[in-house]
Amino acid sequence: MSVWVIFAVRQWQNRFLVASAATSGEEVGNGVHRGTRNKLKEVGIDTSQKRAVQLKREDYNRYDYILGMEQSNLASMERIFGGDKEGKVMRLLKLSDKPRDIADPWYTGDFNKTYEDVYEGCELLLAYLCKENKI
């Protein structure tokens, strides 16, 4: 599963550097999965130019927040980064009233549920950043 590294909000997109990277090399170079591509197209997000890249150790210094979809992502990210001394790595739904992993649609086939969970996580992160005066 990909690591989703922050997110963009249209009215604030110039305030965010957004990237996505995988914790494994299995899909490097491949385009977005058909199910994800179709769901994102439904909501107006073009993924035609997106190709999978692998997370690198130097990415730790590039981002303020590094978000994983599931607990296993966090473990892999910390291994790649050699730890998380600044506390940048967190699970996307950590801020939810129901903290949980986001089920990988590769296995569940439920791209709508995954989109809803990711959307919830992004809204919660945005609310947190606003509350903490980070943006």
Secondary structure, 3 states (H helix, E strand, C coil): CEEEECCCCHHHHHHCCCEEEECCCCCCCCCCCHHHHHHHHHCCCCCCCCCCCECCCCHHHHCCCEEECCHHHHHHHHHHHCCCCCCCEEEHHHHCCCCCCCCCHHHHCCHHHHHHHHHHHHHHHHHHHHHCCCC
